[in-house]
Amino acid sequence: MEGREEELAWLRAENGRLRKAEKEWELEREILRRAAACFRQGDEVKTRRWDFVSAHAETFGVQRICRVLRFSRSGYYR
């Protein structure tokens, strides 16, 4: 019986981790969706990148946006 209880506890914890990860992925998907509407392939205008980060920083956070879009955080703060 103890083995089943341990397994159930592990499965519940894993389910919680997966739900948290799913929420993170949903946020990242939304960042990518909004960025796709803003940028075109080959668009290298850096000020436009930083304007995007500034416009969405309150919603998603600078660190997350820069990580998802592979922008330099230090470049943004510069």
PDB file of N, CA, C and O in Angstrom:
ATOM      1  N   MET A   1       0.825  -1.201   0.000  1.00  0.00           N
ATOM      2  CA  MET A   1       0.000   0.000   0.000  1.00  0.00           C
ATOM      3  C   MET A   1       0.862   1.255   0.000  1.00  0.00           C
ATOM      4  O   MET A   1       0.537   2.244  -0.656  1.00  0.00           O
ATOM      5  N   GLU A   2       1.978   1.205   0.751  1.00  0.00           N
ATOM      6  CA  GLU A   2       2.844   2.373   0.844  1.00  0.00           C
ATOM      7  C   GLU A   2       3.439   2.725  -0.519  1.00  0.00           C
ATOM      8  O   GLU A   2       3.578   3.905  -0.841  1.00  0.00           O
ATOM      9  N   GLY A   3       3.784   1.737  -1.310  1.00  0.00           N
ATOM     10  CA  GLY A   3       4.322   1.969  -2.651  1.00  0.00           C
ATOM     11  C   GLY A   3       3.337   2.702  -3.544  1.00  0.00           C
ATOM     12  O   GLY A   3       3.713   3.579  -4.321  1.00  0.00           O
ATOM     13  N   ARG A   4       2.072   2.328  -3.419  1.00  0.00           N
ATOM     14  CA  ARG A   4       1.032   2.997  -4.217  1.00  0.00           C
ATOM     15  C   ARG A   4       0.871   4.438  -3.777  1.00  0.00           C
ATOM     16  O   ARG A   4       0.699   5.326  -4.612  1.00  0.00           O
ATOM     17  N   GLU A   5       0.923   4.681  -2.478  1.00  0.00           N
ATOM     18  CA  GLU A   5       0.778   6.056  -1.952  1.00  0.00           C
ATOM     19  C   GLU A   5       1.951   6.922  -2.419  1.00  0.00           C
ATOM     20  O   GLU A   5       1.760   8.079  -2.796  1.00  0.00           O
ATOM     21  N   GLU A   6       3.155   6.364  -2.394  1.00  0.00           N
ATOM     22  CA  GLU A   6       4.330   7.104  -2.864  1.00  0.00           C
ATOM     23  C   GLU A   6       4.210   7.412  -4.353  1.00  0.00           C
ATOM     24  O   GLU A   6       4.514   8.516  -4.804  1.00  0.00           O
ATOM     25  N   GLU A   7       3.764   6.417  -5.094  1.00  0.00           N
ATOM     26  CA  GLU A   7       3.604   6.620  -6.529  1.00  0.00           C
ATOM     27  C   GLU A   7       2.547   7.681  -6.807  1.00  0.00           C
ATOM     28  O   GLU A   7       2.737   8.533  -7.676  1.00  0.00           O
ATOM     29  N   LEU A   8       1.447   7.637  -6.084  1.00  0.00           N
ATOM     30  CA  LEU A   8       0.387   8.628  -6.246  1.00  0.00           C
ATOM     31  C   LEU A   8       0.896  10.025  -5.906  1.00  0.00           C
ATOM     32  O   LEU A   8       0.583  10.983  -6.612  1.00  0.00           O
ATOM     33  N   ALA A   9       1.667  10.151  -4.849  1.00  0.00           N
ATOM     34  CA  ALA A   9       2.233  11.447  -4.466  1.00  0.00           C
ATOM     35  C   ALA A   9       3.177  11.943  -5.559  1.00  0.00           C
ATOM     36  O   ALA A   9       3.167  13.124  -5.905  1.00  0.00           O
ATOM     37  N   TRP A  10       3.992  11.038  -6.100  1.00  0.00           N
ATOM     38  CA  TRP A  10       4.915  11.416  -7.168  1.00  0.00           C
ATOM     39  C   TRP A  10       4.151  11.871  -8.406  1.00  0.00           C
ATOM     40  O   TRP A  10       4.503  12.874  -9.027  1.00  0.00           O
ATOM     41  N   LEU A  11       3.108  11.132  -8.759  1.00  0.00           N
ATOM     42  CA  LEU A  11       2.308  11.478  -9.936  1.00  0.00           C
ATOM     43  C   LEU A  11       1.618  12.827  -9.756  1.00  0.00           C
ATOM     44  O   LEU A  11       1.536  13.611 -10.701  1.00  0.00           O
ATOM     45  N   ARG A  12       1.129  13.099  -8.570  1.00  0.00           N
ATOM     46  CA  ARG A  12       0.494  14.402  -8.308  1.00  0.00           C
ATOM     47  C   ARG A  12       1.513  15.536  -8.427  1.00  0.00           C
ATOM     48  O   ARG A  12       1.214  16.590  -8.989  1.00  0.00           O
ATOM     49  N   ALA A  13       2.702  15.318  -7.902  1.00  0.00           N
ATOM     50  CA  ALA A  13       3.753  16.333  -7.999  1.00  0.00           C
ATOM     51  C   ALA A  13       4.147  16.539  -9.459  1.00  0.00           C
ATOM     52  O   ALA A  13       4.322  17.673  -9.904  1.00  0.00           O
ATOM     53  N   GLU A  14       4.285  15.454 -10.196  1.00  0.00           N
ATOM     54  CA  GLU A  14       4.633  15.550 -11.611  1.00  0.00           C
ATOM     55  C   GLU A  14       3.542  16.273 -12.390  1.00  0.00           C
ATOM     56  O   GLU A  14       3.840  17.077 -13.273  1.00  0.00           O
ATOM     57  N   ASN A  15       2.306  15.999 -12.077  1.00  0.00           N
ATOM     58  CA  ASN A  15       1.177  16.669 -12.718  1.00  0.00           C
ATOM     59  C   ASN A  15       1.250  18.175 -12.446  1.00  0.00           C
ATOM     60  O   ASN A  15       1.007  18.979 -13.347  1.00  0.00           O
ATOM     61  N   GLY A  16       1.576  18.553 -11.232  1.00  0.00           N
ATOM     62  CA  GLY A  16       1.717  19.967 -10.895  1.00  0.00           C
ATOM     63  C   GLY A  16       2.847  20.623 -11.680  1.00  0.00           C
ATOM     64  O   GLY A  16       2.686  21.738 -12.176  1.00  0.00           O
ATOM     65  N   ARG A  17       3.985  19.946 -11.798  1.00  0.00           N
ATOM     66  CA  ARG A  17       5.117  20.468 -12.574  1.00  0.00           C
ATOM     67  C   ARG A  17       4.732  20.643 -14.039  1.00  0.00           C
ATOM     68  O   ARG A  17       5.077  21.646 -14.663  1.00  0.00           O
ATOM     69  N   LEU A  18       4.017  19.662 -14.585  1.00  0.00           N
ATOM     70  CA  LEU A  18       3.616  19.739 -15.988  1.00  0.00           C
ATOM     71  C   LEU A  18       2.618  20.869 -16.229  1.00  0.00           C
ATOM     72  O   LEU A  18       2.677  21.542 -17.257  1.00  0.00           O
ATOM     73  N   ARG A  19       1.718  21.073 -15.297  1.00  0.00           N
ATOM     74  CA  ARG A  19       0.755  22.181 -15.441  1.00  0.00           C
ATOM     75  C   ARG A  19       1.460  23.530 -15.394  1.00  0.00           C
ATOM     76  O   ARG A  19       1.115  24.447 -16.140  1.00  0.00           O
ATOM     77  N   LYS A  20       2.447  23.643 -14.515  1.00  0.00           N
ATOM     78  CA  LYS A  20       3.219  24.878 -14.432  1.00  0.00           C
ATOM     79  C   LYS A  20       3.992  25.100 -15.736  1.00  0.00           C
ATOM     80  O   LYS A  20       4.020  26.215 -16.256  1.00  0.00           O
ATOM     81  N   ALA A  21       4.611  24.055 -16.257  1.00  0.00           N
ATOM     82  CA  ALA A  21       5.353  24.160 -17.514  1.00  0.00           C
ATOM     83  C   ALA A  21       4.428  24.539 -18.661  1.00  0.00           C
ATOM     84  O   ALA A  21       4.801  25.323 -19.533  1.00  0.00           O
ATOM     85  N   GLU A  22       3.229  23.985 -18.660  1.00  0.00           N
ATOM     86  CA  GLU A  22       2.267  24.305 -19.714  1.00  0.00           C
ATOM     87  C   GLU A  22       1.911  25.787 -19.692  1.00  0.00           C
ATOM     88  O   GLU A  22       1.787  26.406 -20.749  1.00  0.00           O
ATOM     89  N   LYS A  23       1.745  26.361 -18.509  1.00  0.00           N
ATOM     90  CA  LYS A  23       1.456  27.793 -18.402  1.00  0.00           C
ATOM     91  C   LYS A  23       2.621  28.626 -18.925  1.00  0.00           C
ATOM     92  O   LYS A  23       2.414  29.644 -19.585  1.00  0.00           O
ATOM     93  N   GLU A  24       3.841  28.194 -18.631  1.00  0.00           N
ATOM     94  CA  GLU A  24       5.024  28.891 -19.139  1.00  0.00           C
ATOM     95  C   GLU A  24       5.053  28.835 -20.669  1.00  0.00           C
ATOM     96  O   GLU A  24       5.329  29.839 -21.324  1.00  0.00           O
ATOM     97  N   TRP A  25       4.770  27.672 -21.229  1.00  0.00           N
ATOM     98  CA  TRP A  25       4.780  27.523 -22.683  1.00  0.00           C
ATOM     99  C   TRP A  25       3.699  28.380 -23.327  1.00  0.00           C
ATOM    100  O   TRP A  25       3.911  28.943 -24.402  1.00  0.00           O
ATOM    101  N   GLU A  26       2.546  28.484 -22.682  1.00  0.00           N
ATOM    102  CA  GLU A  26       1.480  29.328 -23.213  1.00  0.00           C
ATOM    103  C   GLU A  26       1.929  30.785 -23.275  1.00  0.00           C
ATOM    104  O   GLU A  26       1.658  31.474 -24.259  1.00  0.00           O
ATOM    105  N   LEU A  27       2.613  31.259 -22.236  1.00  0.00           N
ATOM    106  CA  LEU A  27       3.134  32.625 -22.242  1.00  0.00           C
ATOM    107  C   LEU A  27       4.163  32.808 -23.354  1.00  0.00           C
ATOM    108  O   LEU A  27       4.145  33.812 -24.065  1.00  0.00           O
ATOM    109  N   GLU A  28       5.052  31.841 -23.499  1.00  0.00           N
ATOM    110  CA  GLU A  28       6.073  31.934 -24.531  1.00  0.00           C
ATOM    111  C   GLU A  28       5.462  31.897 -25.927  1.00  0.00           C
ATOM    112  O   GLU A  28       5.918  32.603 -26.826  1.00  0.00           O
ATOM    113  N   ARG A  29       4.447  31.089 -26.106  1.00  0.00           N
ATOM    114  CA  ARG A  29       3.741  31.039 -27.387  1.00  0.00           C
ATOM    115  C   ARG A  29       3.110  32.394 -27.700  1.00  0.00           C
ATOM    116  O   ARG A  29       3.126  32.842 -28.846  1.00  0.00           O
ATOM    117  N   GLU A  30       2.557  33.040 -26.680  1.00  0.00           N
ATOM    118  CA  GLU A  30       1.933  34.345 -26.871  1.00  0.00           C
ATOM    119  C   GLU A  30       2.983  35.396 -27.241  1.00  0.00           C
ATOM    120  O   GLU A  30       2.727  36.254 -28.085  1.00  0.00           O
ATOM    121  N   ILE A  31       4.154  35.335 -26.618  1.00  0.00           N
ATOM    122  CA  ILE A  31       5.244  36.251 -26.985  1.00  0.00           C
ATOM    123  C   ILE A  31       5.596  36.054 -28.455  1.00  0.00           C
ATOM    124  O   ILE A  31       5.721  37.025 -29.202  1.00  0.00           O
ATOM    125  N   LEU A  32       5.753  34.814 -28.867  1.00  0.00           N
ATOM    126  CA  LEU A  32       6.108  34.524 -30.259  1.00  0.00           C
ATOM    127  C   LEU A  32       5.012  34.970 -31.220  1.00  0.00           C
ATOM    128  O   LEU A  32       5.307  35.477 -32.302  1.00  0.00           O
ATOM    129  N   ARG A  33       3.778  34.789 -30.845  1.00  0.00           N
ATOM    130  CA  ARG A  33       2.657  35.213 -31.698  1.00  0.00           C
ATOM    131  C   ARG A  33       2.686  36.722 -31.895  1.00  0.00           C
ATOM    132  O   ARG A  33       2.550  37.211 -33.016  1.00  0.00           O
ATOM    133  N   ARG A  34       2.864  37.458 -30.800  1.00  0.00           N
ATOM    134  CA  ARG A  34       2.901  38.917 -30.896  1.00  0.00           C
ATOM    135  C   ARG A  34       4.129  39.396 -31.654  1.00  0.00           C
ATOM    136  O   ARG A  34       4.053  40.356 -32.421  1.00  0.00           O
ATOM    137  N   ALA A  35       5.250  38.736 -31.445  1.00  0.00           N
ATOM    138  CA  ALA A  35       6.477  39.125 -32.145  1.00  0.00           C
ATOM    139  C   ALA A  35       6.345  38.862 -33.642  1.00  0.00           C
ATOM    140  O   ALA A  35       6.804  39.667 -34.452  1.00  0.00           O
ATOM    141  N   ALA A  36       5.728  37.753 -34.015  1.00  0.00           N
ATOM    142  CA  ALA A  36       5.562  37.427 -35.431  1.00  0.00           C
ATOM    143  C   ALA A  36       4.742  38.496 -36.140  1.00  0.00           C
ATOM    144  O   ALA A  36       4.983  38.793 -37.310  1.00  0.00           O
ATOM    145  N   ALA A  37       3.785  39.069 -35.443  1.00  0.00           N
ATOM    146  CA  ALA A  37       2.975  40.126 -36.030  1.00  0.00           C
ATOM    147  C   ALA A  37       3.767  41.423 -36.179  1.00  0.00           C
ATOM    148  O   ALA A  37       3.432  42.264 -37.013  1.00  0.00           O
ATOM    149  N   CYS A  38       4.804  41.583 -35.381  1.00  0.00           N
ATOM    150  CA  CYS A  38       5.578  42.817 -35.352  1.00  0.00           C
ATOM    151  C   CYS A  38       6.808  42.774 -36.252  1.00  0.00           C
ATOM    152  O   CYS A  38       7.179  43.788 -36.843  1.00  0.00           O
ATOM    153  N   PHE A  39       7.436  41.619 -36.361  1.00  0.00           N
ATOM    154  CA  PHE A  39       8.688  41.492 -37.106  1.00  0.00           C
ATOM    155  C   PHE A  39       8.493  40.666 -38.359  1.00  0.00           C
ATOM    156  O   PHE A  39       7.660  39.762 -38.418  1.00  0.00           O
ATOM    157  N   ARG A  40       9.285  41.005 -39.353  1.00  0.00           N
ATOM    158  CA  ARG A  40       9.323  40.205 -40.570  1.00  0.00           C
ATOM    159  C   ARG A  40      10.706  39.572 -40.677  1.00  0.00           C
ATOM    160  O   ARG A  40      11.666  40.070 -40.088  1.00  0.00           O
ATOM    161  N   GLN A  41      10.805  38.507 -41.405  1.00  0.00           N
ATOM    162  CA  GLN A  41      12.105  37.861 -41.605  1.00  0.00           C
ATOM    163  C   GLN A  41      13.051  38.863 -42.258  1.00  0.00           C
ATOM    164  O   GLN A  41      12.695  39.521 -43.236  1.00  0.00           O
ATOM    165  N   GLY A  42      14.243  38.971 -41.716  1.00  0.00           N
ATOM    166  CA  GLY A  42      15.225  39.900 -42.233  1.00  0.00           C
ATOM    167  C   GLY A  42      15.124  41.291 -41.631  1.00  0.00           C
ATOM    168  O   GLY A  42      15.939  42.158 -41.946  1.00  0.00           O
ATOM    169  N   ASP A  43      14.146  41.520 -40.778  1.00  0.00           N
ATOM    170  CA  ASP A  43      13.986  42.823 -40.132  1.00  0.00           C
ATOM    171  C   ASP A  43      14.999  42.933 -39.004  1.00  0.00           C
ATOM    172  O   ASP A  43      14.813  42.348 -37.936  1.00  0.00           O
ATOM    173  N   GLU A  44      16.053  43.671 -39.236  1.00  0.00           N
ATOM    174  CA  GLU A  44      17.142  43.762 -38.263  1.00  0.00           C
ATOM    175  C   GLU A  44      17.182  45.112 -37.559  1.00  0.00           C
ATOM    176  O   GLU A  44      18.207  45.470 -36.978  1.00  0.00           O
ATOM    177  N   VAL A  45      16.112  45.851 -37.598  1.00  0.00           N
ATOM    178  CA  VAL A  45      16.096  47.161 -36.964  1.00  0.00           C
ATOM    179  C   VAL A  45      16.034  46.965 -35.449  1.00  0.00           C
ATOM    180  O   VAL A  45      14.997  46.600 -34.894  1.00  0.00           O
ATOM    181  N   LYS A  46      17.162  47.216 -34.801  1.00  0.00           N
ATOM    182  CA  LYS A  46      17.265  46.905 -33.380  1.00  0.00           C
ATOM    183  C   LYS A  46      16.349  47.756 -32.520  1.00  0.00           C
ATOM    184  O   LYS A  46      15.822  47.269 -31.520  1.00  0.00           O
ATOM    185  N   THR A  47      16.148  49.002 -32.878  1.00  0.00           N
ATOM    186  CA  THR A  47      15.262  49.835 -32.050  1.00  0.00           C
ATOM    187  C   THR A  47      13.855  49.259 -32.040  1.00  0.00           C
ATOM    188  O   THR A  47      13.141  49.375 -31.045  1.00  0.00           O
ATOM    189  N   ARG A  48      13.462  48.647 -33.128  1.00  0.00           N
ATOM    190  CA  ARG A  48      12.141  48.022 -33.174  1.00  0.00           C
ATOM    191  C   ARG A  48      12.073  46.849 -32.195  1.00  0.00           C
ATOM    192  O   ARG A  48      11.046  46.619 -31.556  1.00  0.00           O
ATOM    193  N   ARG A  49      13.174  46.118 -32.086  1.00  0.00           N
ATOM    194  CA  ARG A  49      13.234  45.016 -31.117  1.00  0.00           C
ATOM    195  C   ARG A  49      13.022  45.552 -29.712  1.00  0.00           C
ATOM    196  O   ARG A  49      12.215  45.030 -28.942  1.00  0.00           O
ATOM    197  N   TRP A  50      13.759  46.596 -29.397  1.00  0.00           N
ATOM    198  CA  TRP A  50      13.700  47.126 -28.040  1.00  0.00           C
ATOM    199  C   TRP A  50      12.350  47.771 -27.764  1.00  0.00           C
ATOM    200  O   TRP A  50      11.865  47.730 -26.634  1.00  0.00           O
ATOM    201  N   ASP A  51      11.738  48.367 -28.785  1.00  0.00           N
ATOM    202  CA  ASP A  51      10.386  48.906 -28.614  1.00  0.00           C
ATOM    203  C   ASP A  51       9.407  47.780 -28.277  1.00  0.00           C
ATOM    204  O   ASP A  51       8.523  47.939 -27.435  1.00  0.00           O
ATOM    205  N   PHE A  52       9.580  46.644 -28.948  1.00  0.00           N
ATOM    206  CA  PHE A  52       8.727  45.485 -28.669  1.00  0.00           C
ATOM    207  C   PHE A  52       8.905  45.024 -27.229  1.00  0.00           C
ATOM    208  O   PHE A  52       7.926  44.783 -26.522  1.00  0.00           O
ATOM    209  N   VAL A  53      10.154  44.904 -26.798  1.00  0.00           N
ATOM    210  CA  VAL A  53      10.425  44.463 -25.423  1.00  0.00           C
ATOM    211  C   VAL A  53       9.798  45.443 -24.440  1.00  0.00           C
ATOM    212  O   VAL A  53       9.142  45.029 -23.485  1.00  0.00           O
ATOM    213  N   SER A  54       9.993  46.726 -24.663  1.00  0.00           N
ATOM    214  CA  SER A  54       9.424  47.738 -23.761  1.00  0.00           C
ATOM    215  C   SER A  54       7.903  47.668 -23.713  1.00  0.00           C
ATOM    216  O   SER A  54       7.297  47.782 -22.648  1.00  0.00           O
ATOM    217  N   ALA A  55       7.303  47.483 -24.867  1.00  0.00           N
ATOM    218  CA  ALA A  55       5.842  47.456 -24.944  1.00  0.00           C
ATOM    219  C   ALA A  55       5.238  46.248 -24.229  1.00  0.00           C
ATOM    220  O   ALA A  55       4.102  46.313 -23.760  1.00  0.00           O
ATOM    221  N   HIS A  56       5.983  45.154 -24.143  1.00  0.00           N
ATOM    222  CA  HIS A  56       5.431  43.922 -23.573  1.00  0.00           C
ATOM    223  C   HIS A  56       6.091  43.504 -22.255  1.00  0.00           C
ATOM    224  O   HIS A  56       5.760  42.459 -21.696  1.00  0.00           O
ATOM    225  N   ALA A  57       7.024  44.325 -21.763  1.00  0.00           N
ATOM    226  CA  ALA A  57       7.784  43.961 -20.555  1.00  0.00           C
ATOM    227  C   ALA A  57       6.895  43.799 -19.334  1.00  0.00           C
ATOM    228  O   ALA A  57       7.119  42.902 -18.520  1.00  0.00           O
ATOM    229  N   GLU A  58       5.911  44.637 -19.197  1.00  0.00           N
ATOM    230  CA  GLU A  58       5.046  44.546 -18.018  1.00  0.00           C
ATOM    231  C   GLU A  58       4.224  43.256 -18.029  1.00  0.00           C
ATOM    232  O   GLU A  58       3.973  42.660 -16.981  1.00  0.00           O
ATOM    233  N   THR A  59       3.818  42.843 -19.199  1.00  0.00           N
ATOM    234  CA  THR A  59       3.000  41.630 -19.320  1.00  0.00           C
ATOM    235  C   THR A  59       3.828  40.359 -19.142  1.00  0.00           C
ATOM    236  O   THR A  59       3.420  39.445 -18.425  1.00  0.00           O
ATOM    237  N   PHE A  60       4.996  40.301 -19.797  1.00  0.00           N
ATOM    238  CA  PHE A  60       5.763  39.063 -19.834  1.00  0.00           C
ATOM    239  C   PHE A  60       7.096  39.111 -19.095  1.00  0.00           C
ATOM    240  O   PHE A  60       7.632  38.068 -18.718  1.00  0.00           O
ATOM    241  N   GLY A  61       7.631  40.301 -18.884  1.00  0.00           N
ATOM    242  CA  GLY A  61       8.940  40.442 -18.246  1.00  0.00           C
ATOM    243  C   GLY A  61      10.050  40.472 -19.274  1.00  0.00           C
ATOM    244  O   GLY A  61      10.046  39.703 -20.235  1.00  0.00           O
ATOM    245  N   VAL A  62      10.998  41.366 -19.062  1.00  0.00           N
ATOM    246  CA  VAL A  62      12.110  41.546 -20.002  1.00  0.00           C
ATOM    247  C   VAL A  62      12.915  40.259 -20.149  1.00  0.00           C
ATOM    248  O   VAL A  62      13.248  39.864 -21.266  1.00  0.00           O
ATOM    249  N   GLN A  63      13.223  39.618 -19.060  1.00  0.00           N
ATOM    250  CA  GLN A  63      14.056  38.414 -19.109  1.00  0.00           C
ATOM    251  C   GLN A  63      13.413  37.334 -19.975  1.00  0.00           C
ATOM    252  O   GLN A  63      14.085  36.731 -20.810  1.00  0.00           O
ATOM    253  N   ARG A  64      12.128  37.088 -19.784  1.00  0.00           N
ATOM    254  CA  ARG A  64      11.440  36.042 -20.551  1.00  0.00           C
ATOM    255  C   ARG A  64      11.388  36.407 -22.033  1.00  0.00           C
ATOM    256  O   ARG A  64      11.670  35.567 -22.887  1.00  0.00           O
ATOM    257  N   ILE A  65      11.029  37.648 -22.343  1.00  0.00           N
ATOM    258  CA  ILE A  65      10.944  38.059 -23.746  1.00  0.00           C
ATOM    259  C   ILE A  65      12.295  37.882 -24.432  1.00  0.00           C
ATOM    260  O   ILE A  65      12.377  37.314 -25.521  1.00  0.00           O
ATOM    261  N   CYS A  66      13.342  38.366 -23.794  1.00  0.00           N
ATOM    262  CA  CYS A  66      14.670  38.274 -24.395  1.00  0.00           C
ATOM    263  C   CYS A  66      15.118  36.824 -24.563  1.00  0.00           C
ATOM    264  O   CYS A  66      15.765  36.484 -25.554  1.00  0.00           O
ATOM    265  N   ARG A  67      14.778  35.978 -23.610  1.00  0.00           N
ATOM    266  CA  ARG A  67      15.148  34.562 -23.719  1.00  0.00           C
ATOM    267  C   ARG A  67      14.400  33.899 -24.864  1.00  0.00           C
ATOM    268  O   ARG A  67      14.996  33.185 -25.670  1.00  0.00           O
ATOM    269  N   VAL A  68      13.090  34.135 -24.938  1.00  0.00           N
ATOM    270  CA  VAL A  68      12.271  33.489 -25.961  1.00  0.00           C
ATOM    271  C   VAL A  68      12.655  33.965 -27.362  1.00  0.00           C
ATOM    272  O   VAL A  68      12.724  33.169 -28.298  1.00  0.00           O
ATOM    273  N   LEU A  69      12.902  35.262 -27.497  1.00  0.00           N
ATOM    274  CA  LEU A  69      13.200  35.827 -28.813  1.00  0.00           C
ATOM    275  C   LEU A  69      14.698  35.863 -29.127  1.00  0.00           C
ATOM    276  O   LEU A  69      15.118  36.309 -30.195  1.00  0.00           O
ATOM    277  N   ARG A  70      15.491  35.379 -28.161  1.00  0.00           N
ATOM    278  CA  ARG A  70      16.947  35.339 -28.311  1.00  0.00           C
ATOM    279  C   ARG A  70      17.524  36.727 -28.575  1.00  0.00           C
ATOM    280  O   ARG A  70      18.381  36.915 -29.439  1.00  0.00           O
ATOM    281  N   PHE A  71      17.030  37.682 -27.808  1.00  0.00           N
ATOM    282  CA  PHE A  71      17.565  39.036 -27.811  1.00  0.00           C
ATOM    283  C   PHE A  71      18.498  39.160 -26.624  1.00  0.00           C
ATOM    284  O   PHE A  71      18.335  38.465 -25.621  1.00  0.00           O
ATOM    285  N   SER A  72      19.456  40.029 -26.734  1.00  0.00           N
ATOM    286  CA  SER A  72      20.388  40.283 -25.642  1.00  0.00           C
ATOM    287  C   SER A  72      19.736  41.212 -24.623  1.00  0.00           C
ATOM    288  O   SER A  72      19.334  42.328 -24.953  1.00  0.00           O
ATOM    289  N   ARG A  73      19.637  40.743 -23.395  1.00  0.00           N
ATOM    290  CA  ARG A  73      19.092  41.595 -22.340  1.00  0.00           C
ATOM    291  C   ARG A  73      19.970  42.814 -22.122  1.00  0.00           C
ATOM    292  O   ARG A  73      19.472  43.922 -21.923  1.00  0.00           O
ATOM    293  N   SER A  74      21.277  42.605 -22.161  1.00  0.00           N
ATOM    294  CA  SER A  74      22.193  43.732 -21.960  1.00  0.00           C
ATOM    295  C   SER A  74      22.020  44.756 -23.076  1.00  0.00           C
ATOM    296  O   SER A  74      22.126  45.958 -22.835  1.00  0.00           O
ATOM    297  N   GLY A  75      21.759  44.293 -24.286  1.00  0.00           N
ATOM    298  CA  GLY A  75      21.489  45.206 -25.407  1.00  0.00           C
ATOM    299  C   GLY A  75      20.247  46.026 -25.173  1.00  0.00           C
ATOM    300  O   GLY A  75      20.207  47.216 -25.486  1.00  0.00           O
ATOM    301  N   TYR A  76      19.250  45.400 -24.630  1.00  0.00           N
ATOM    302  CA  TYR A  76      18.013  46.116 -24.317  1.00  0.00           C
ATOM    303  C   TYR A  76      18.264  47.197 -23.269  1.00  0.00           C
ATOM    304  O   TYR A  76      17.817  48.333 -23.427  1.00  0.00           O
ATOM    305  N   TYR A  77      18.964  46.852 -22.223  1.00  0.00           N
ATOM    306  CA  TYR A  77      19.199  47.832 -21.155  1.00  0.00           C
ATOM    307  C   TYR A  77      20.181  48.925 -21.573  1.00  0.00           C
ATOM    308  O   TYR A  77      20.165  50.023 -21.018  1.00  0.00           O
ATOM    309  N   ARG A  78      21.024  48.627 -22.541  1.00  0.00           N
ATOM    310  CA  ARG A  78      21.951  49.637 -23.065  1.00  0.00           C
ATOM    311  C   ARG A  78      21.149  50.676 -23.796  1.00  0.00           C
ATOM    312  O   ARG A  78      21.715  51.632 -24.327  1.00  0.00           O
TER     313      ARG A  78
END
